[in-house]
């Protein structure tokens, strides 16, 4: 049982570190571009967030749809996201949707 828990802990640690295109083993705090459309850049921005603890529990809704609805956006121009990962113990993922 101890070996199984150790393997699960190691897998969780390394899975937690692989967040975003530039993962950091100890810390990641970076912004990334996700998607763009042909629509002009809008004045509205909507956000949505999800978080995970130890790679065991994950909650939240970081969907593009949720972020767009929060800001009343019907024409999306582009989408960015931000990742914060502290040694795989606490991870946040926040999406930013821009448009009109």
N, C-alpha and C positions, 0 to 999 in steps of 0.2 A: 504494500500500500504506500509506503514511504517513497519507493522508487517512482511509482505512478504519479504521486503528488509533485515530486521533484521534476519529472519530465513535463508535467502540465504547467508548472511554474516557469520553467525555462522557455517553453513554447509560447506562453502568454507574454513573457518579457520580450522575446524577439518579434512576436506579432505586433505588439504595442509600439515597437520602435519603427516599424515600417509604415509610417503614416506620411503621405505626401511624397513628391518626387525627390526631396532632399532630406531623408530621414537622419536624425541624430540619435546616437545611442543614449546619451545622457539627457540631452535637451534639444527640442525642436521648437522654434518659434518663427514661422515664416508665412508669407502671403504668396498665393499662387493664382494665376489666371486659369480659368476652367473652360469657358466657352464664350463665343462672340457671335453676333448676328449682323446682318446688313443694316439693321435699324440704327438711327442716330443715337448718340449717347444721351440718355435721359437725365432729368433733374431729380428723379426719385431713386431711393435706395432702400431695399428691404433686406432684413437679416433673419437668419434662423440658425439654431445651434443644437448640437448633440454632444454628449460627453460619455466617456468610458472610464471605469475605475478598474485597474489591474487587468484589463482585457477580459474581465469576467462579467461585469455589469455595464451595459450601454443603454443610455436613455436619450430622448430628445427627438426632434424632427428637424433635420438640417436639409430639407428638400428645397429645391428651387421653387416649386409651387407654393410652399408655405411662406417663403421669404417674399415672393412676388405679391401674394395676397395681403400680407401684413402692410405693405406699402401702397397697395392699390395699383400695382403695375400690371398692365395688360399687354404691353409691347416691350419685350426684353431686349436690351442692347448688348449687355455682356454680363458675365458671371465670374466672380472671383471667390476664393475661399482662403481661410486662415486656419492653420493648424498649430496647436500648442501641445507638446508632449513632454512630460517630465518623467524620464526614465521608465516609461511604460506604466507608471503608477496612475497618473491622471492625464487624460487626453481630452482636448476639446477640438471640435471641428465646427467652424462657423462659415456659413455661406453668405455672400453679398450679391444681390441681384439688382442691376441698374436698368432703368428704363422709364417709360411713361405709362 
